[in-house]
């Protein structure tokens, strides 16, 4: 079955903010945390993540700073600001509302399917 990314694209920002609630991270570390914490179900490339990080920094939700990693390498770490915590909770509420709506639609659709299948079973028994 082919993997679809349409749901994932809308949630990377939410997941990034969730990861940063545990502490400051650099980009690759965020991608690995998302993969690890989702048991490999959700993977995010650094190429998809960095535009989101830049946008979150520009909006004041995150700050970034450089820290040496070895003799010549500098890593950019991202820190969740108070405005980012508030934004995270807004996104989480929006996500939960959408999730609830989807579950309601699917449960009604499933009930309709079960009724239709039940009707076929009854006809087959008679």
Secondary structure, DSSP 8 states (H G I E B T S, - for coil): -----HHHHHHHHHHHHHHHTT--EEHHHHHHHHHHHTTTS----HHHHHHHHHHHHHTTSEEEEEEE-SSS-EEEEEEE-HHHHHHHHHHHHHHHHHHHHHHHHHHHHHHHHHHHHHHHHHHHH-
